[in-house]
């Protein structure tokens, strides 16, 4: 296999993250449940944005966060996602490019505005997310760049983008292009909400997945069991390499019949935004460099610990 131009190419929702501190009284006034994620419409997004305390704006979305973190760690990275030709779209493009990520995607002309995720972080480090998906869900097969995918060692797919039928078709097309080029395909399940909505489609997609990232809740939902051990047994039979994150309990790497357990890295929790994304970045950066799985998991844990030690989903060290 020829050396790839990129170590990693991510596909996901292109979202501008706005992260701000808030107290529980603010959440209550705006009918938010602490720690939840809800979808909001354009009108709600504008009203909440105006009411929020001052925050930090950056390119975001799960796969975009992973790509930016991997680039910071020294990987050669590209990202495909949809933004509008508007001020927030320009912020996204400038920010992710400045992070060292190649972003060749064309902007949506006319239609929904750029997506944004309004994240309120309480003193206990818990994040409450309000997401307007906007232009990001216009991503379809026409936005797939097969040449860039063929030129990336690993294609990384974000489960959050899996909702629209056009995006599902784009996922299948992208995975097919990667396999035809002899590249690896990784999938993040992203959220139990995504799994509950698209369980059958995710299971169908697993046949072409080389690496699966999931937390405990996502994996047990995927296999409709309350027992993690049962879910682990099931995923071993379907995916060559599965990485299960367990928050403060660390992570488990499932490589066929082998199991590698990774401890969580001790840190002070300020904001859990992007922890799983950073873990994936650390793991994939090590993996594409050919490091042992235990070392990949250790890099993932270190990356996640750094991210949750401050506000936002970008490294600050």
Secondary structure, 3 states (H helix, E strand, C coil): CCCCCEEEEEECCCEEEEEEECCHHHHHHCCCCCCCEEECCHHHHHHHHHHCCCCEEEEECHHHHHHHHHHHCCCCEEEECCCECCHHHHHHHHHHHHCCEECCCCCECCCCCCEEEEEEECCCCCEEEEEECHHHHHCCHHHCCHHHHHCEEEEEEEHHHHCCHHHHHHHHHHHHHHHHCCCEEEEECCCHHHHHHHHHHHHHHHHHCCEEEEEHHHHHHHCCCCCHHHHHHHHHCCCCEEEEECHHHCEEEEECCEEEEECCCCCCCCCCCCHHHHHHHHHHHHHHCCCCHHHHHHHHHHHHHHHCCCCCCCCCC
